[in-house]
Amino acid sequence: MTQQDTDTPGGPLPEPLPAGQTLVGEGNLRMAPLLVLPTLLAELGLAAAPIIGAAGIDLALFDDAENTISFQDLGRLLATCAEQTACPHLGLLMGRQSGLSVLGGLAPLARSAPDLGRGLRTMIRYLHLHDQGAVPTLWEDGDTAMLGYVIHLPDVPATMQIYDAAVAITYNILKELAGRTWEASEVRLHRPPPTDLRPYRGHFRTRLRFGTEHSAVVFDAAWLRRPLEGADAAVHRQALREAEALDAAVDTGLAGRVRRVLRGLVVGGAGLEGTSLESVAKLFALHRRTLNRRLRDQGTSFKSLIEETRYEIARQLLRDTRLPLLEVALTLGYSDVTAFTRAFRRWSGTCPSDWRVKHRQP
């Protein structure tokens, strides 16, 4: 692949925190995409309050899009709702009702960019202000582009529901930014093929692939160079300043920023070279020894952070996908299954195939 975009450092100096904005903590998500859920449950013939309460979720969270929910609670909520409604594609039904607006302040940032590619890359750069449980990525390979979403937390319930919702929203965002003539060439989902394909065909209206490495929307890369109808340099600069203000406010220190960047690089297939200490230090405009020294001052090291990141993503891929072990190994930057197995046994005390059998979601 010729290009990969992930969350990376950089940008203008921050301004004061924008009024009304909330700070999203590690492993959490803004409530905005979930606000349609009570109405959706009612449309399916069920009262929302008892079901949401049965999942252990405070109904008051649905009062404000800026409230936040942990990915563990999100997964438990969607699992409960899917079970109570007997609707295995509940996540899809929820996601297809949402688009760019659920990203809050990131919506004008993406919409005002000069072209689709820069709009998506800016959105990716700051998506952690909305969602700190997954990593978005944009791949470009020849004449094909792919906008994907990968949950990096290893112990989240009902990830199939979350991915269904996320990809439906991703599809809507692309359609909204690029315009009505935009079309996807393919939609890929981690999940196995559902019994009923009609809801998926009805929303995506393109070729569907299931059990894939990445949950993503695939489209012609030429669209990335297309100007956006809402392009506005002044609006874009202001939205960028506001995003930087939020970014500064949620700053978890150098270790947190390195961890966030590593997740994007690993998921994006940067490989061993792209995730090396030297490569990451360059992203922060630091010498590798300086980067490691500052990380040690925060009680960690680059080696520890890259190991933690690979272990997080390895568990997620083993549990939520049916990828062969070789594909998992290559995604994490290992050259073969033996090297990956050796590392995974060191992390977990067991081999990846045994761990998968024990933890795979039904």
N, C-alpha and C positions, 0 to 999 in steps of 0.2 A: 504494500500500500504506500502511496506516495505522500500522504499527509494524514496527520491525526491531531485533533484538537481536544485538549482537556483543560481542566482548571489549572491555570498557571499564574505565578505572581506578576505584579506590575500594575501600572496605571497611574493616574494623576493623584495629587495630594488630596486627602479626605477633607470634607467639610463637616459641620456639625450634623449629628444624627437627624435624619428627616423626621418631622412630627408624625405621630401615629404609627410608626414602624415598630415591629417587634423583632427581637433577636431570637434566632432559631438555634437551639443547642445541638450538640453532637447527638446523632441518632434520631433527630426529630424532624417533623414536617409541619409546615403551616396547614391550617385546617381548610384553606380555600377549596381544594379539590373535593373535600368531603361534604361540603354544605348541601349538595344535592341529595345526599343519602336519605334523610328523613322523608323527603317528597317521593323519592324513588320507592322506598318501602311502602308508603301509602298507595302508590300506583300499583304495587304488587299485592295490595289488599291486606296489608298488615300495619298495625300501630307501631310507630318508630320507637317511642319511649321504652316499652318493655324490652324490645330486642337490644337496643343500645345499652340499656341498663344491665341486661343479662351478660353483656360482654365486659361489664365493669367500667364503662365509659360514662363520664359525666355529660349529660345532655346539654349542659350550659356551654360546652366547648363549641357547639354549633351556632352560638350566638354571634361569633365574630370570626371572620376569615383570618385574622392575625393571631388567633389562639394557635397553640401548637400541640401536637400529639406525637408520642414516640412510635417508631416503626413497629415495635412489639405490640403496642396497643392497637395500632392501625391494622396489623395482620389479624389479631384476635377479633377485632370488630368485624372485619370483612368475612372472616371464617364463620362467625356467628350468624351474620346476615345471610350469607350464602346458604348455610344449613337451614335456617328458619324459613327462608323463602323457597327452598328447593330449587334455587336458580344458580347453576354452576358457572354462569357467565355474568354474575353480578358486577364484578369489577369492570367488565366491558361496558355494561349499561351505565355505570357511574361515570366512567371516563369519557364516553362519547358525548356527554352533555357539557363538557368543559373544554376550554381552549386557552388562548394566551392570557386571558384576564386572570386566571387563577394564580399566575406568577406575580401578581401585585405590581410593585414598582419595577420589576424586570420587563413588564409588558411594553411600556413606552421606550425602554432602552433597546429592545429588539426591534420594535416596529419602526423606530426613527433612524435605524442604521442605513447606510447607503445602498447595500445590497443584501441578498438573502444570506450569503456566506458570512458576512461580518455580523449580521443580526444574530445568527445562530451561534457564532463563536463568542460573541459578547454575552449572550444568554448562558452559554455553557460556563464561561468564566465566573459568573456570579450566581449560578443556580444554588450554590450552597447557602445563600441567604434565604432561600425558600425551602430547601430540602437538604438535610445533612445525614441522609441514610443511604444515598445512592450516588453514582457518578454518571453524568451524561457524557457522551463522546460523539464526535463527528469524524467519520472516516471518509477519505476520498481515494478511490482506486481507479485510475483511468477515467472512464466516462461514467462511473458509478459513485454515488454518495450514499452514506448510511448514517442516520441519526439514531443513536442507541441510548439505552438506559440500563444500568447495571447496579443492583442492590449490593452494597459491599458488606452489610451486616450479616453475620452467619446464622443468627438464631431468630429469624423473623417468621412468624406463622403466615400461612396463606399467601406465599409470594406469587403464586399463579394469578390470584385475584389482583394483586398490586401491579404486576406486570401488564395484565390485560388493561387495567385503567391507565397506566402510564403510557402505553403504546397508543391507545386510543386518543389520549390528550396530545401526544407527540404528533400524531397524524393531523389532528385538528389545528395545532399550532402551525404546522407547515402549510396547510391549506389556507389558513388565515393570512399568514405572512406573504406567501407566494402568489395568492390569488386563485380564482376559480378554475383557471386553465391548468393549474399544477396537478399532476397525477403521480401517485406512487407506482413504482414498477413491481414492488414486492413488500410484504409485511412479514417479519420474522418474530416468532415467539418462543420462549424457553419451553413452554408447557407442551405436554403431549397433545395430539389432536383431540378436540372435544367430540362428544357424541353428536352434537348438533352444530354444524358449521354455519347455519343460516345467519345467526346474529353477527358473526365475524364477517361473512361475505357482504352482509347488508351495510355494515359500517365502512369497511375498508375498500370494497369494490376493486380488488386487485388480487394478484396471486398471493396465496397464504402458504407459509412454511412453519411447521411446528417442530419442537425439539431441537431448536437451533442454539448455537453458542451465545448469541446476543439477541435480546429483544430489541427490535429496531425497525425503522421505516427506511426502505431503500428507494432511491429516486435518481433521475438523471443529474449528473454532477453539473451540467450546464446551468441548471437553475441557481447554483450558488453565485453565479456572476450576474444574475438578473437584478436590476434596481428595484427597490421596494417602493410601493406607491406612497407609503407614509414617511419616506426619507426626509429628515429635517436635521441639519447639522446642529442648530442651536438646541433643539429639544434633546438630541442625542448627548450633547456635552453636559447638559443639566442632569439628565438621567444618569449619566456616568458618574458625575460628582456625587449624586445621592447614593448610588451603589457603593462607591468608595467609602462614603461616610459610614454606611452600614457595615461594610467589610472591616473597617478599622475597629468598629465597636464590638464585633464578634471575634476579633482576633484572639486566638488561643496561644499566641507566642509562636516562635519559630518552629518548634516541634509540631504544633498543630498544623501550621501551613505546609510543612514538609510532608506530613502524613496525608494531607488532603491532595497534594500534588502527586504523591506516589500512587495513591489509589487510581487517579486518572491515568497515569502513565502505564501502570500494570494492566488495567482494564483495556486501555487503548492499544495494547500489544507492542509497547516500546522495547521489550526484550531486555536482556542483561545489559547491553550497552546503554540503552536509553534510560535505564533506572540505576545506573552506576552513581557512585558518590560524586565523581567528576561531572557527569552530565547534569545531575540535580543541582550541584553547587553553582553551575553556570546559570541556571534559571533564576537563582537568587543573587547573581552577580557577586558571589563569594568564592574565595579559594576553598578547596575541599577541606584543608586542615582547619580553616576558620569555621566552616559550617559544622564540622564534627565537634570542634571545641565549644561552640555555642550550644550545640545539642547536649553535650556532656554537662554544661552548666545548668541545663534544664532537667538533668537526671536521666538522660537517654543517650542514644547514639544512632547514627545513620543505619548501622547494621541491624540494630534492634527494630527500628521503624520499618525497614524494608521486609524484615522477617515477619513482623506483625501483619503488615499489609498483605503479603503473599498468603499467610495463613488464613486471614479473614476471607479473602477472595476464593482461595482453594475450597474452604468449607462451603461457601455459598454455591460455587459451581458444582461441587460433588453432590450437594443436597438437592439443588433445584434444577439441575439439568441432567441429561442423559449423555453428555459428551464423553467419548472414550478418554481414558486416563492420559493418553498421549496428547490429545487436544487440550486437556486441562493443563498438562505440564508445559506445553508450548505457550499457552496464554499467559502463564505465570513467568515465562522467560527461561524455562529449563529446556535443555537440548534433548532430553529423553525421559522416559518414565522412571528409569532407575534413579536418576538424580532427584527427581521430584519425590519419589517414594521415600528415599533416604531422608530428605528434608521434612516431609510430612510426618514420618515416624518420629523424628526428633521433636517436632512441635507437639504432637498429640499422643505419642506412645503407641500408635497403631498404624497400620498401612492404610492408604487412601481407599482401597477397594472395600476393606472391612468397615471403615468409618462410613462409607456411602451406604452400605447395606443397613447399618444400624440407624442412620439419621435421615435417609431419603424420605421426602414428603410423599404421601400417597397420591 
